């Protein structure tokens, strides 16, 4: 896969991605600690930087959408591998 078209994609190693039918957006995590909100045509709406080597992401939609992020190992600023975004 070659990522093109946005400065946030360069030097990024995507680790996980999930689709939200409710918001019509993709949510992607990368090894360098970025959570990206991406439109279905590839435009990045928002980037949130968090400490850690992010490896997975999933979405739970009960009453509200909640993103859960898997982290490879603890980093400064994390407690019990938990990241709140």
C-alpha positions in Angstrom: 0.0 0.0 0.0 1.3 3.4 -0.9 -0.2 6.3 1.0 -0.3 9.6 -1.0 -1.8 13.0 -0.9 -1.3 14.3 2.7 1.6 15.3 4.8 0.3 13.2 7.7 0.5 10.0 5.6 4.3 10.4 4.9 6.6 8.5 7.2 3.6 6.8 8.8 3.2 3.1 9.3 -0.6 2.4 9.5 -1.4 -0.3 12.1 -5.2 -0.5 12.2 -8.2 1.0 10.6 -11.9 0.9 11.3 -15.0 2.2 9.4 -17.8 4.1 11.1 -21.1 3.8 9.2 -22.6 6.3 11.6 -20.2 9.1 10.8 -19.1 7.8 7.3 -15.5 8.1 8.4 -12.4 5.9 8.7 -10.4 6.0 11.9 -6.8 4.9 11.5 -3.9 4.4 14.0 -0.2 4.4 13.3 3.0 3.2 15.0 4.1 6.8 15.6 1.2 7.6 17.9 -1.3 9.2 15.5 -5.1 8.6 15.4 -6.5 9.9 12.1 -10.1 10.6 11.1 -10.3 10.1 7.3 -13.1 10.7 4.9 -14.2 8.0 2.4 -12.3 9.9 -0.3 -9.0 10.0 1.6 -9.0 13.5 3.1 -7.9 13.8 6.7 -10.3 15.6 8.9 -8.4 15.4 12.2 -5.2 14.1 13.6 -4.8 13.4 17.4 -1.3 12.6 18.6 -1.0 10.4 21.6 2.0 8.7 23.2 2.6 5.1 22.3 3.1 2.5 19.6 -0.5 2.2 18.4 -1.3 -1.2 16.9 -5.1 -1.6 16.6 -8.4 0.3 16.7 -12.0 -0.8 16.9 -15.3 1.0 17.3 -18.2 0.3 19.6 -21.5 2.0 18.9 -24.0 1.5 21.7 -25.4 4.9 22.7 -22.4 6.9 21.5 -19.4 5.9 19.4 -16.3 4.9 21.3 -12.9 4.2 19.8 -10.7 1.6 21.6 -7.0 1.6 20.8 -4.6 -1.2 21.2 -1.1 -0.2 22.3 2.0 -2.4 21.8 3.8 -1.3 25.0 3.6 1.2 27.8 4.9 4.7 27.2 5.2 7.8 29.5 1.8 9.3 30.0 -0.1 6.0 29.8 -1.5 4.1 32.7 -2.2 0.4 32.2 -2.0 0.7 28.4 -5.1 3.0 28.5 -5.3 6.0 26.2 -8.3 8.3 26.3 -9.0 10.2 23.0 
